[in-house]
Amino acid sequence: MCSRYSNFEVGVDKHQQSKDSVFFRDGKRRIDFVLSYVDDRDGERKQERRREYEANLQKAGLELETEDKLVSDDRKTYFVKIHAPWEVLATYADVLKIKVPFKENDIPVHQDIPMDWLFTPFRLPDHIMNPEPDYFTSPFNKGKIDFFLIDDKETFFPPSVRNRIVYYILARCPYHKTDREDKKGIKRLLNNGTYGSAFPLHDSRYWKPSRDSNSESERFNLYKHWAQFFSFFKEQPLNLIRKYYGEKIGIYFAWLGFYTEMLFFAAVVGLICFLYGLFTFDDNVWSKEICSEEIGGNIIMCPLCDKKCGYWKLNSTCNSSWQSHMFDNVGTVFFAIFMGIWVTLFLEFWKRRQARLEYEWDLVDFEEEQQQLQLRPEYETKCTSRRLNRVTQEMEPYLPITSQCARTFLSGATVIFWISLIIACIIGVIAYRLAVYAAFASIMKDSPTNNIHMVGSLITPQLATSVTASCINFVIIMILNLMYERVAIWITDMEIPKTHLEYENKLTVKMFLFQFVNYYSSCFYVAFFKGKFVGHPGDYIYMFGWSKLRNEECDPGGCLIELTTQLVIVMSGKQVWGNVQEALVPWVMNRWGSRKARSHPESRYSRWEQDHDLQNFGHLGLFYEYLEMVIQFGFITLFVASFPLAPLLALLNNIIEVRVDAWKFTTQFRRPVASKAHSIGAWQEILNGVAVLSVVTNAFIVAFTSDMIPRLVYMYAYSNDLSMKGYINNSLSVFNISGFSEDNRYRDYRYPSGHEKEYSHTMQFWHILAAKLAFIIIMEHVAFMVKFFVAWMIPDVPSEVKARIKRELPNTIHHHHHHHHHQIQEDTTFSSDLLFNQPPANH
C-alpha cells in the first residue's frame, strides 16, 4: 500500500492524536477526501484496480495515507485519506477557473431598515450570518499569485472548494494499465465494489466543537443555530450553509425559506375565507331547506345504483350539505382569485431574491466558468467522435445528431408509456369505487326508506367508498414510484447529457411529469369528471359503455366536498408520511450503524469512521426535497378553490420541514461534495407552468364543481324575490315511476316525463351553462391580466444589485484582461489526458 507507516508505528501513534481530527497523522495536512474499502479474500482484481488507481492519484500529485483495518473499529475496513497539496490545488483552480478573493469589498452596505428592533428576535448573531467578509473575486490564475489575498496557502482555499477539486480528479483518474477510455473514475469503482464509499469529511462533531484550534467547527455552528427545532422562527444562516455545503444546497434552503415566508400571507387570507364560511352559516337557506321535514323530508330521490339500492329521502344528506357550505361560498371564489395573484408575486419576488443571491455568491458568470467542471466524465468516455470547438480551438467530444434524436425519441416514448400506465391504474380504482359503492349502498339501504338513519348519518356509502379508494390509490402510487425512479435514471443515463446541470434538468423534468400525473390524477378526476357524465334515470351512462358499472354521482351536497376530502387525505397523508420517512429512515439506519461502532470502546472512533457510518447523500437527494415542495405547491395552487385551509396546512408543514431538512443535513448525512448552481434549475419553469395551470383549474372548479353559478343564476334570474328560497326544488328534476304514487327526483335540469321534450335539458340548464362559461372566461382573463401586469411592474433584478454590479466592473475588468492572455498559451497543452500522464510540476 502507499502507507509509509508500519503497523507498529501506527500503534504508538494512536494515543497521541485526538479522535476527532480532520488532519493527517502529522496534524498539519488536511484530509480532503476519504475512500473506504473492505478487503475481500477473493478480491484479486479489486486489489489490482485499487493499486493502479492509487498510484495514478499519486502521479496526479495527491498525497495518500492508509489506515489499516486493525485500527478501525470493525476490524474490517481500510480508509484511504487524501490530501491535495498547494501545487495541485493551484493547477486545478486555474484550469477550472475557480473564483477567489483579490480585494476586500469597499462599497458600504446601506441597510437601515426602519423599525429594526422589531426584527431582533428573528436575527442570528453576525458571525453566523456572515462567516466571511465580502470580497471582490476573480478566477484564479497560477501565474499571478501575488495578485490574490493569500495569507496562508493551507487555508486559502476553503474545504468546500478543496473537496470539489479532489472530486474532479477522482472522477477522471484511470484505474487500468491499458489506456481504455471507459476504465476511469471513482463512480465506476464504487459501482463495481472496488471501494465501499468516497466522501469528504465534516469538520467536527455536531454536538460539540472540535478540540483542534485549526478546525472551524462550522458543522457545530450550523447545528446549534440552524437545525434546532426551537429556532424555527429565526432566519437561516444562508451564507454559512453556502460556505459549508456549496451553492446548490444553499439555493435550495434559500428557496424553501422564501416559499415559507410567502405562504404565511396566503395562509392568513385562507383562514379569513374559511372563517367567513363558518360565520355565514345561518344565511344558508338551501341547507335549511334540505334539512327541513316539509321540503327535504318529502322529496324522495332516485336510487344511486342499479338493482340493489333503494330510494332515499333528501333530508338524509343534511350534514354533508352543511359541511359543503363551509367551503362552497363566495369567499372561496375571492380566495381563488387572490391565490392566482399570490402565485405571480411569489414567482416574481423569488426571481429578485435569486438575482441578489447570484450577485452575493458570485454566480453571475456561472455558465462559462462551470463548463469544464460540469462536464460529466461519462460524456467524455461515451462520445468517441470528436470535433473542433470554434471558440476554444480545441478538439472536444460530441454526440452525433442522429444518435441524439433517436435517444430523445426513445426516452420520450418510455415516459409516455409510464404515464399511461398510471392513468390505467386510476381507471381501475374508479371501477373499484363503482363496484364497491353498489355493495355498500345495498348493505346500508336494505332497510325501508324511512330507516336511512340506522347506520347514522356519519358513514354514508360515499364516504366509505372514497376513503377505501383513496387508500388503495395511495398504495398504488407508492409502488409505481419506486419502479419509475429506476426507469427515469436509466433513460437519462442513456441520453448521455453533456453537463451535470443538463443531467439534473432532464431527470427533473422526467420525474416531475410522472409525479404530477401520479399525485394529481385522482383530484382531477373528482373535480372534473365525476358526476358530469351520468345520464338520467331510465338512460344511465355506463363505464366503458358495456360494463354493468353505472358512472358515479356526486354526494347530494355537491362534488366540492368530495374534492375537499380527497385533497385533505392525499395532502396531509403525503406530508406526514414524507416527514416521517425523511427523518426516521436515516435516523434508524444510523442508530443501527453506530451501535456496531460503540460495541468496542477501546478503539478510537475517528472522524472518518463517524462519517462513514452516516447515510450517503445521493445525487437524487436534493431532487426529492424539491419535488416534495413543488407537489405541495401544486396542491395549494391548483385546487385551492375547494379548500382554503390548504396554505395553512402547507405553512405548518414547511416550518417543520426546514428544520427537519437542516437536522438531516447536519447530523444524518455525510458531507456532500460542494456543487454550484446559480438558480433552482428546471424547477423555475415547472413552477411557472403550475402557476398558469392553476388559474385554469380554479376557474373550472368554481364553475363546474361547486354549486356557485347555478345558485347565482337561480337567485338573479329565476327566484321571485332575489332570495334562495325554493332553490332545492328548482335544482331537482322529476322522474315518475309507474306504480309509485310520488314522483322521484334526481339532480339535473331536465323536463319531466309527459312533457313533449321529456328528459331533454331545460332552458335553465343552457342558461346556467352559458353563465359557467362566461365566468371561466372572465376569471381567466382578469387573473392573467393581473399576472402579466404584476410581472411587468416588478423588475427581475433589484435596482441596488444592478448598481453594485456596475460599481464592481472597473475593479475586475483590467484584471480579466491580462488573465486571458496568459491562459492561451497554457491551455492549449492542457487536456484531461495530459494531466494524468505527467505530474503537474512539469506544467
N, C-alpha and C positions, 0 to 999 in steps of 0.2 A: 504494500500500500504506500501512499505518499507520506504517511505519517513518519516524522523523523524521531518519534519517541518510542522507546521500547516500553513494554508493559511495566517494568519495574519503576521506571521514572514516573509513569502515569500514577502509579500507586502512591509515590511520595508526594506528587504534586496535588493530589486530590484534596488534601485537607487545607492547603493554603488558600485555595480560591473560593470566593463566595459562590454559593449555589446559583445565584441569580444574576450571573454576569452575561453581558452581551458582547464580551470580548474573547479573543483567543487566549490561550494559556499564558501568553506573556502579558496579558492585561492591557495591551496597547492597541492591537489591531482589531477593528470592529468586525463582528460576524455579519455579513450582508445577506447570506442565504444559507439554508441548511438542506442537505439531501439526506434521506434516511433509507436504509435497506436492511433486509434480513438475509443472512447468508444461508441459502439452501444447500443441502448436501449435493443435490444433482445439478446445481446451477452452474455448470462449467461455462456455458455460453454467456450467461449473465455476467459471470466474473470477468470473462474476456471483454465483454462490452464495457463494463464499468472501468476496467483498467485503461482501455483505449480512450474512453470519454474523459476520464480524469486527467490522463496525460495530455489530451488536447486542450483541456481547460487550462492546464498549467502553461502550455505553449502560448495560449492566448493571453497569458500574463496574470491570471488569477492565482491567489495563494490558497492552498487547501490544508486542512488539518483533520485527521480522522480520530473519532472517539471509538475506542474498542468496545466490543459488546460486553466485555466483563465489567465495564464501568457503568453501563446503562442499567436501568433498574429492572428490565425484564430479562436481562442476560441474553437477549437475542439480537437486539437492534444495533447496527452501526450507524453513527452520524458523521457525515462529512460536512465540516464547516467551511464556508467560502468567504474569503476576504478580497475585495478589489482594491489594490494599491492605487496611489495617486496617478501613476502613469496610465493605467488602464482607464480610470475614470476620465482623465483629461482627454485621451484619444477618442473615446466613445462619445463624450459630451460634445466634442467638436463635430463628429460625424452626425450625431443625432440632433445637432443644433439645440441643445438644451439651454433654456434661458437662465441666466444667473445675474445677480445684482452687480452694478458697477458704480452706483452712487445713491446716496440716500435721497428720498423724495423731499424736496424743499417747498413744495406747494402746500401752504397751510390748508388744513381741512376745516371749512366753516360748517360747524354743526351746532348752531344754537337753536335747540328745539324749545318752543315756548312750553311752559308747564312741565319742565323737565323732571321736577321732583316727583311728579305723579308716577313716572315710569321706573323709579328707583327699585321697587320690589322685584321688577321683572329682569333687572340687569344682572350680569355676571361681572366679577372683578376684571379689571382691564387686562391683566397679564394673561388671562384665559381667553378673552375675546380677541386680543391682538398679540399673538405669541411672538411676532417679529415685526420690526419697524417696516415702514413702507419704502421699497426701493425702486429705482429705475432699473430695468433689466435689459439685457440684450443677449443674443445667442453666444454661447461660449466659444472662444477662439484660442486654441492652444498656443498660437504664435504670439499672442499679445497678453501674456499673463498679468503683467503689472497694471493693465487697464482695469482689472476687476478688483473688488474689495476682498482680498484674500488675507485673513488674519492667520488662519491655521489650516493647512492643507487637509488635516484629518477631518475637520468639521465643516469645511467649505460646502461640500455637497450634503444636503440633509439626507437622513436614512431613506426617505421615500424615493429620492432620485437615485440613490445608490442601488436600491433593490430593483429599480426599473432597468438600470444599465446592466446589472448582473443577469437579470432575467432575459434581456435581449441577447446576451452572449450565450446563455444556457440554451435558448430556443434554437440557436443556429449552429451549435458546435457538433461536429460529426462524431459518431461513436464506432466507426467501422474502418478497418485498414484500407479496403478498396475505396476508391472515391465515388461510391454510388450516391446519386443525388438524394435518394429518399432516406438514407441511413443517418439522419441527423436530428438533433433537437430533443430537449428534455421531455416534451409531450409524448413522443413515441416511447421513450424509455419508461415513462410512468405507465403507459398503456400496456406495454408487454411485461410489466412487473419487474424490470431490472432495478428500479428504485421504487420504494414504497410511497415516498412523498417528497415534495420540494416546497419550501416555504421560507419567507423572511421572518425574522423574529419580532415579537412585541418587545417594547423597550423596558418593561418592568412587570411585576405582578399587578393585577388591577386593584387589589385591596390595600396594598401599601407601596410607597415609593421605593425605588431601587436604592440599595445602600451605597452604590457606586456613585461618586460625585460627578463622573463624566457622563452619566446617563441622564436623559432629560425627564424620564418618568411621565411622558405625555399620556400614556395609557391610563395611569392612575388619575391624572387630572381630568381626562375625559370621563372616566367612570364616576368620579366624585361630583363633577359639575354638570354632567350631561345625561348620564344613564340612570341616575337615581330617580325613582318614580316621583318622589315628593318635590322634585324641581320641575314638575310638569308645566308650571305657569311661567317658567323663566325662558329667556331667549336661548337659542342654540349657539354654541361656540363654533360657528362655521369655519372660521379661519384655522382653528386648531384641528378640526376634522379634516380640512383640506390638507393641512401640513402632514397629518399622520396617515391618512388613508388615500390621499390623492384626490384630484378634482372630480373624478366621476362620482365617487360616493358623496363628496361634498355637495355636488349639484343635486343629487337625489334628496339629501336631507334639507337643502335649501328649498327645494320644490315642495317637499312634504310639509315643511313648516309653514310655507306661504299658503298652501292649499288649506291647511287647518285654520290659519288666521282668517282667510276669506270665508270659510264655512261658517264661522261664528255669526257673520251678518245674515247669511241665508237661514241659519238655524233660528235666529231671533224672529225673523219675519215669518218663518214657517210656524213657529209656536204661536204667534199672534193670530195667524189664519186659523189654526186649529182651535184656539180658544174662542174665536169668533163663532166657529161651528158649534161649540158647546153652549155658548151663551144664547144663541138664537134658536135654541131647541124648541122653545114654546111657539115660535111663529110657524112651526112645521105642520101646515094644515093637512097635507096628504097623508102623513103618518097617522095623524089622529083619525082620519077617515078610514084608513086600513084597520086600525085597532078597534074602531067603534063597533058595537054589536049591530047597529042598524045598517051600516053600509058594508063594512068588511065582513060581518057575520052572515050577511045574506048573499054574498057573492060566492058562487061555487065555481071553482076553477077546473079546467080540463086536466086530465092526468098528465104527469110529466114523463111517463114512459109507456110503452105498449103493454097490453095484456095484464101485467101484474099490478100496475099502480092504480090506486083508487082516485076518486075525485077529492078535492080538498077545499077548505074554506079559506078565503083570502086573509082573514084576521089571524091565521096561524103564523103568518110571516111578520107579525107586528114588530118583534125585536129587531129583525135584520133591517127593517125599513128605518127604524130609529138610528141604528148604527150607521147606515149608509149616509144619513143626513150629516153626520159629523164630517164626512169627507166630501160630500157632494153638495157644495153650496157655492154661493157667489165668491166667497173669499178664496176658494181654490182656483177659480179662473184668474183672479188677480195674481195669485201666487205663481201660477204657471207662467204668466207674462213676466212677472218680476224675475223668475229664475232664468228666463231667456236673456234678460239684460245682465243679470249677475254673471252668467257664464261668459258673456263677452268681456265684461270688466275683468273677470278673473284672468282670462287669457291675455288681454292687453297688458294688464299690470304685471303679469308674470314675464312678458317679453321685456318690460322695462327692468324688472328685478334681475333678469338673466343678463341683460346688457351691462348692468352695473357690476355684477359678479365677474363677467367676462373681462371687464376692464381691471377690476381689483386683483383678479387672479392671473392676469397676464395671458389671456387666451385669445387676444384679438386676432393675431395672425396664426391661429391654431392650425388651420388646414395645411399650409405649406410646411410648417415646421414638423408636422406629425408624419409626413409622407413616409420617411424611411422607417420610423419607429413603428408605424402602424401596419406595414406590410406583413402579411401573415406568412410564416415560414412554409406552410402547406402550399400557398400560392406559388412561391418560388420553386418548390420542388415539383409540383404537378404540371406547371406550364413549361413545356420543354422548348416550345418555339420562342425565339427572341426577336425583338425588332428595335430600331434606333428610336430613342426618345428625342424629339426635336429640340426640347428645351434644354435638357442637361447634356445632350450629345453622348449619352451612354446607351449601351445595349441593355434592354430590360425584358423580362419575361412577359408574355401576354397570352390571352386565350383567343384562339381563332373565333371569328364571329359565328360561324355555323354551329360550332360546338356550344357556344354560349346560348344561342337561340334554342337549340334542342334541349339543353339542360333546363332553361327557364320554363319552356313549354311543359316538360315532364313534371317539374315541381308544381306548376300551377294546376295541372290535372290532378295531382295527388291531393292537394289542398281541397279542391272542389269535391273530390270523391269523399274525403273525410267529413266535409261539412254536410254533404247529402246523407251520410251515414247518421249523423246526429238527428237530422230532420226526420229520417225514418224512425229513429227511436222515439222522437217526440210524438209522431203519429201513433206509434204503438201504445204509448202511455195514454193518449187520448182515447183510443179504442178500449183500453183497460178501464178508463174512467166511465165510459158509457156502459160497459157490461156490468161493472160493479154497481153503478148508480141504480140500474134497474133492480139489482138484487137488494141493495139497501132499502130502496124505496118500497119494494114489496114487503120486506120484513117489517118496516116501520108503519106501513099504511094498511096492514091486513085488517086492522080494526075498522069498524064503520066510520063514516066521515066525521062524526062528532068527536071521537076519541083521539083526535090527532094529538092532543096534548099529552098523551100517555107517556111517551118517551121524554117528555119535557121539551120545551121549545128550543133547548140548547143544542142538542145533537140533531141537526137537520140532515137528511141524506146528502145534501150538497156539501155540508161541512165534512162529513165522514169521508166522502169521496175525495174532496180536494186535499185533505190532509194526507191520506194514504198515497194519493197520486204524487203529491209534492215530494214525499219521502222517497218513493221509487225513482222519481226523476233525479233526485239528489244523488242517489247511489249510482245511477247510470252515468251521470255527469262525471262523478269521481273516477269511475273505471275508464271511461273514454279518455279522460285527461291524461292518465298515466300512459296509455298506449300512444296517444298522439304526440306526446313530448318527444319520445324516441324518434318517431317518424319525422317530426319537424327538424330535429337536429341532423338527422341523416340526409334529408333533402338539401338543407342549407349547405352541408359539407360538400354535397355533390355539385352544387352550383359553383364551387370554388370562388368565393368572393375575394377581392383583392386585398382589402384592408380589414383590420379588426372592426373598424367603425361600420363598414359596409356589412360585415358579417352580422354584427349586432342588429343593424336596422332590418336586414332581410328576415332574420329569425324573429324579431319583434313583430313584424307585420304578419308573418305566417301564424305565429302563436296567437296573436290577438284576434285575427279573423275567426279562428276556431273557437277561442274562448268566448267571443262575442255571441256567436250563434249558440254556443253551449249554455251560457248563463241566461241569455235574454229570451230565447225562443219561447219558453213556456209563458213568460209575461206577455210577449207579443200575441200569443195565441189567445190568452184570456182577454186581452184588451181589444183585439181587432177581429177575431174570427168567431169567438164563442157566442152562440145565441144570435148571430147575424144571419145564418143561413138555415133557418129552421123549417120554413114552410108553414102550413096552417093545418088545424085538425082536419082529418079526412084526406090530407095530402101532404104528409110529412116528408122531409128530405132525409134520406138515409146516408150514412157514411159509405163512401165508395159506390153509392148507388144500389149495390146488390145485397149488402150485408143486412143483418137484422138490427143493426145498431142505429137508433134514432139520434140525430145530432143533438148535442146538449143545449138546454136552455139555461139562461142565467137565473140566479136567485131572483125571486119576485122583487127584492129590494133594489135590483139593478146589478149590472155586471161590475160596477165600480168596486163594490165591497169585496167581490171575489178577487179583483186585481190587487186590492189592498192586502188581502190575506196572503196571496201568493208572494207579493213583494216583501211583506214582513218576514215570512218564513224563509224565503231564499236569502234575503239580505242579512237578517240577523243570524240565521244559521251559518251562512258563509263567514260572517265576521267573527263569530265566536269560535267556530271551527278553525278559521285561519289563525287567530291569535294563539289558540291552544297549541295548534300544530307547530307554529313558528317558534314558540317559546319552549314548549315541553320536549319536543323531539331532540333538539340539540342538548338540552339540559340532561335528559335521561341518558343519552349516549355518552355524555361527558362524565356523568357520575359513575357510570359503569366503567369507563376508561380509566378514570383517575383512582378508582377503588383498587384496581390492579396495581397502580403505581404506589399506593400507600402501604401495600402489603408488606414490603420490607423497608423499614425506615433507615437501615444502616447505609443505604446508597444515597448519594445526594440527588435530589430531584431537580435537575438543572433546568435553566431557562428553555433550552431547545426541547427537552423532554416534556416539559409542561405544555409547550405549544404543539408538540407532536400529538399529544392526547386530545387536542381540541378538534373541532369539525373543520373540514376543508371548505373554503368559500369558493364554490364552483363558478364557472363563467355564466351560468344562468341565475346566479344568486340574486343579483340586482333586478333581473328581469321580473322575477316573481314579486318582488316588493312593488315595482311599478305597476305590474299587472293588477295586483290586488287593489291598489288605489284607483286605477283607471276604470276597472269594472265597477267599483263603488261609485266613482264619479258618474258613470253611466246610469246606475240605479237612481242617483239623486237628481239627474237632469232629465233622463228620458221619460220616467214615469211619475214625475213629481206631482202631476195634476191629480194623481189618485191618492197620494199620501204625503201631506205637507210636513209630517214629522220626520221624513227620511233624512233631511240635512242634519237634524238634531242627533239622530242615531249615528250618522256618519261622523259628526263632530266628536261625540263621546268616544267612538271607536278610535279616531285618529289621535286624540290626546294620549290614549293608552299606547297606540301604535308607535308614535315617535319614540317613546321611552322604551318600549319592548325592543324595537329595532336597535336602539342605541345600546341597550343592555346586551343584546345578542352580538353586536359587532365588537363591543369591548371585551366581553367575557367568554363567549361561546365559540367564536370563530378564530382560526389562525389569522394572522395579519395578511390581508390581501396584497398582491403586488400593486403598487400605486399605478393607476392609469388615468389618463387625461380624457376629458370630454368637455366641449365648450357649450353644450346645451343638453336638453333631455332627449335629443335624438329624434327617432321616428315617433316618439310619444307625442311630440308637439303637434304633428299632423293628425295623429289619431284623435287627440283631444279636440282639435278644430272640427274634425268630421263628426264626432259625437255631439258637439255643440250645435252644429247645423241640423243634424238629425233630430235633436231634442225639441227644436221649435216645431218641427213637423209632427212628431209623435204626440206632443202635448196638445196641439190643435186638434188632432184626431181623437185623442182621449176625451177632451171636453165635449167635442161634437158628438161622437158616436158611442162612447162607452158610458158617459154619465147621462143623467136624465135632464140635464140643464136646459138644453134647447127645447125639447118637447114641452117642458113646463112653461118656459117663457112664451112660446108660441101660443100655448093654451091661454095663458094669462092675458096676453095683449090682443089675441085675435078671436078667441072662442068663448071666454067667460064673460058673464054679463057685467060684473062689477069689478073687473081687474083684480079679483082675488083668486086663490087657488081652490075655492070650493068646487066640488064636482070633478076635479081633475082625474081622480082614480077611475071613476065611472067612465069618463071620456076616453081614458087610455086603454080600456079593455074592449075587445070585440066579442060579439055574441056568436055562439055556435049551438044550434039546437039539436038535441039527440032524440031520435024517435023513442017514445015510450018513457020519456023522462020529463016530468012536468016543468021543471025550471030550465032556464037557459044556462049554458055553461060559458065561461069566459076564457079568453086567452089574451096574452099581451101582444097587441098589434093594432094597426088601424086598418080594418077591412070591413066591407059591407056585410050585414047579417044574412043568414040564409033566407030565401024567399024574395030578396031584393033581385032586380033583374041582373045586376052585376055581382051576384053573390060571391063572397070570398075574394074579390079583387080589392086592391088598395083603394081607400077613400081619398078624397081630395086633401083631407087634412094630412094624410101621410106624405103626399107630394109637397105640401106646404112646409111641413117640418123638414123634409129632406133638403129643400131649397134653402131653408134657414141654416141648416147644418153646414152646407157647402159654403154659403156666404160667410158664415162665421170663420170657417177654416181659412178662406182666402184673406179675410180682413186681418185675422190674428197673425197669420204668417207674414203678411206684408208689413204690418205695424212692427212686429218683432224684428224682421230683417232690416227695416229702415233704421230702427234704433240701433241695431247691431252695427251696421255699416257706419252710421253717424258717429257712434262711440269710438269705433276702431279708427276712424279718420281723425277724430279730435285728439286722441291720445298718441303722442309720438312714441315710436318703438324704443328709442334711446333717450334717456333723460338728458335734459339740456346741459346739466352740470358735467355729466360724463363726457359729452361731446366737447365741452370747453376744456376739460382736463386733458383729453387725448390730444387736442390741438396744442395745448401748452407743452406737452411732453415731446412732440415730434422733433423740435430743434435739438433736444438733448440726444436723440438716438440717431438722427439721420447721418451726421458726418461719420459716425462710428460704423454704421452698417456699410457705409460706402467702402471704407478700406476693406472691411471684413470680407466682402465678396471677392476682391482681387486676390487676396491671399488664398482663398479657398480653391480657386480654379485649379491652380497647379497641383494642390494636394489631392483634390478629389478625383482627378482623372485616374490616378493609380488605385484609388480605393474601390474595392468591391468586396462583398462579404467573403469570397473565397480567399482573397489575398490575406484578409485579416487573420485567418486561422493558420495559414501556412507559414507566415513569418511572424515572429513576436513583434509587438507594437514598437519596440525600441527602434527597429530599423525605419519606422515610418518617417 
